[in-house]
Amino acid sequence: MKTIKYLSIRVLAITALALVFAMPAKAQLTDNGYANIDWQFNFPLSNHFADKASGWGMSFEGGYYVTPNIALGAFLAYHSNHEYFGRQTLPVGEGGSINTDQQHTLFQLPFGLAGRYTFDRGSAFQPYVGLKVGPQYAEIKSTFNVYEANKSTWGFYVSPEIGINIYPWAYGPGLHVAAYYSYGTNKGDLFTYSVDGLSNFGLRLGIAF
């Protein structure tokens, strides 16, 4: 959890510096290219392992407009959700058990292809609809006392998204705001907990180039 926290803070700091130094630059990378760097807030939807919403996430996306309105590109994102569970008895090994409280962590890292259709390109307000698909790595982890149990799993990820890029200046980067739903086919069991698919609703806020 601390690693993700420090990583997020460092990425946000680098992003802020990029914004300052990019002010004289053109709003978009090229006439047909785009990029978004975002902070991400995530609401898990009944994954039965770590259901607490959190802001420990980032999203990176870049692409190229192959037509005046349709862009293709790539993305990488990560998110970490946490939830505390009170003391209970858990099975350990063959016939063993342990009575303890737990801190659950669910880490998700999807990456792959991104596509979007942008309306009114060239204006200060550019709304779009998008879709991301690809593999997703996920780790479900329980920390108790000085011990840790974890399970790694891979699945297929799909995420529709709506958003808008706002360019308030003729030159310089803009603001990116988006809402998304995501689903991953990841499955895994840990102690008495079973994860069968990962659904999320989330919000992104960041910089548009």
C-alpha positions in Angstrom: 0.0 0.0 0.0 2.8 2.4 0.9 4.6 1.5 -2.4 1.5 2.4 -4.4 1.0 5.6 -2.4 4.6 6.8 -3.0 4.5 5.8 -6.7 1.2 7.8 -7.2 2.7 10.9 -5.4 5.8 10.8 -7.5 3.9 10.3 -10.8 1.6 13.2 -9.9 4.6 15.4 -9.1 6.3 14.6 -12.4 3.0 15.3 -14.2 2.7 18.7 -12.5 6.2 19.5 -13.7 5.4 18.4 -17.2 2.4 20.7 -17.2 4.5 23.7 -16.2 7.2 23.1 -18.8 4.7 22.2 -21.5 2.8 25.5 -21.3 4.5 27.0 -24.4 3.9 23.8 -26.3 1.1 23.1 -28.7 -2.1 21.7 -27.0 -1.8 18.3 -28.7 1.4 16.3 -29.4 0.9 16.6 -33.1 -2.0 17.6 -35.4 -3.2 14.0 -35.1 -1.7 12.7 -31.9 -3.0 12.8 -28.3 -2.1 11.7 -24.8 -3.7 11.7 -21.4 -2.1 11.3 -18.0 -4.6 10.9 -15.2 -5.2 10.4 -11.5 -7.9 7.7 -11.1 -10.6 7.2 -8.4 -12.1 3.7 -8.4 -15.3 2.2 -7.0 -15.2 -1.6 -6.9 -18.6 -3.3 -7.6 -19.2 -6.3 -5.4 -15.9 -8.1 -5.9 -16.3 -9.6 -2.3 -12.6 -9.1 -1.4 -11.8 -5.4 -1.2 -14.9 -3.2 -1.9 -13.7 0.1 -0.5 -13.3 3.0 -3.0 -9.9 4.6 -3.3 -7.9 7.1 -5.2 -4.7 5.0 -5.4 -4.5 4.8 -9.2 -3.1 6.3 -12.3 -3.9 6.0 -16.0 -1.8 6.6 -19.1 -3.1 6.7 -22.7 -1.8 7.8 -26.1 -2.8 7.4 -29.7 -3.1 8.7 -33.2 -6.1 9.9 -35.2 -6.4 7.6 -38.2 -9.4 9.6 -39.4 -10.6 13.2 -38.4 -12.6 11.7 -35.5 -11.4 8.1 -34.9 -8.2 7.5 -32.9 -6.3 4.2 -32.1 -3.7 3.9 -29.4 -2.5 2.1 -26.3 -3.1 2.4 -22.5 -1.7 1.3 -19.2 -3.4 1.8 -15.8 -3.1 0.6 -12.3 -5.2 0.7 -9.1 -5.1 -0.5 -5.6 -8.2 -1.0 -3.3 -8.1 -1.9 0.4 -10.5 -3.2 3.0 -10.1 -4.1 6.7 -11.7 -7.3 8.0 -12.1 -8.0 11.8 -10.9 -11.0 13.6 -12.1 -14.3 12.4 -10.9 -17.9 12.1 -9.3 -18.9 8.7 -8.2 -22.3 7.4 -4.5 -22.7 6.9 -2.8 -25.7 5.3 -4.3 -29.1 5.8 -6.5 -29.1 8.8 -5.0 -26.0 10.4 -6.5 -22.6 11.2 -5.6 -19.2 12.4 -7.7 -16.5 14.3 -6.7 -13.0 13.2 -7.9 -9.8 11.6 -6.8 -8.9 8.1 -6.0 -6.1 5.7 -7.2 -7.0 2.2 -5.5 -5.4 -0.9 -6.7 -5.8 -4.5 -4.2 -4.6 -7.1 -5.3 -4.3 -10.8 -3.0 -3.5 -13.7 -4.7 -3.5 -17.2 -3.0 -2.6 -20.4 -3.6 -3.0 -24.1 -5.4 -1.2 -27.0 -7.5 1.9 -26.8 -9.9 3.5 -29.3 -12.0 6.6 -29.2 -14.4 8.7 -31.3 -14.0 12.4 -30.6 -16.7 15.0 -31.4 -15.9 18.5 -32.5 -12.2 18.1 -32.8 -10.3 21.4 -33.1 -12.6 23.2 -30.6 -11.8 24.1 -27.0 -14.3 21.3 -25.8 -13.7 17.9 -27.3 -16.1 15.2 -25.9 -15.5 11.6 -26.8 -16.5 8.0 -26.3 -13.8 5.3 -26.0 -13.1 1.6 -25.5 -10.1 -0.1 -23.9 -9.4 -3.8 -24.3 -6.5 -6.1 -23.3 -5.0 -8.4 -20.6 -5.2 -7.5 -16.9 -2.9 -8.6 -14.2 -4.5 -8.7 -10.7 -3.2 -9.6 -7.3 -5.4 -10.4 -4.3 -3.5 -10.1 -1.0 -4.3 -10.6 2.7 -1.9 -9.1 5.3 -2.3 -10.4 8.9 0.1 -9.9 11.8 3.6 -10.2 10.2 2.4 -12.6 7.5 1.0 -12.2 4.0 -0.9 -14.5 1.7 -1.5 -13.6 -1.9 -2.8 -14.9 -5.3 -1.8 -13.6 -8.7 -4.2 -14.0 -11.6 -4.6 -12.9 -15.3 -7.8 -12.1 -17.2 -9.3 -10.3 -20.1 -10.1 -6.6 -19.6 -12.7 -4.4 -21.3 -13.6 -0.8 -20.4 -16.0 1.6 -22.1 -15.4 5.3 -21.3 -16.9 8.7 -21.9 -14.9 11.9 -21.4 -13.9 15.3 -22.5 -10.6 17.1 -23.3 -10.8 20.8 -22.5 -8.2 23.2 -24.0 -8.7 26.7 -22.4 -5.7 28.1 -24.2 -4.6 28.2 -27.8 -1.2 26.8 -26.7 -0.4 24.6 -23.8 -1.9 21.3 -22.4 -5.5 21.0 -21.4 -7.7 19.2 -18.9 -9.0 15.7 -19.2 -12.1 14.4 -17.4 -13.6 10.9 -17.9 -15.9 8.3 -16.4 -15.5 4.6 -17.1 -16.8 1.1 -16.3 -14.4 -1.8 -16.4 -14.7 -5.6 -16.2 -11.9 -8.1 -15.9 -12.3 -11.9 -16.1 -9.8 -12.5 -13.3 -10.5 -15.3 -10.9 -8.8 -16.4 -7.6 -9.3 -17.9 -4.2 -7.7 -16.9 -1.0 -8.7 -18.6 2.3 -12.5 -18.6 2.3 -12.7 -15.7 -0.2 -13.4 -16.2 -3.9 -13.0 -13.6 -6.6 -14.8 -14.4 -9.9 -14.6 -11.3 -12.1 -13.6 -7.7 -11.2 -16.1 -4.9 -12.0 -15.3 -1.3 -11.3 -16.8 2.2 -11.9 -14.3 5.0 -11.9 -13.4 8.7 -12.6 -10.3 10.1 -14.1 -8.9 13.6 -13.9 -5.7 14.7 -15.5 -3.8 16.4 -18.3 -4.6 16.3 -22.0 -1.8 16.8 -24.6 
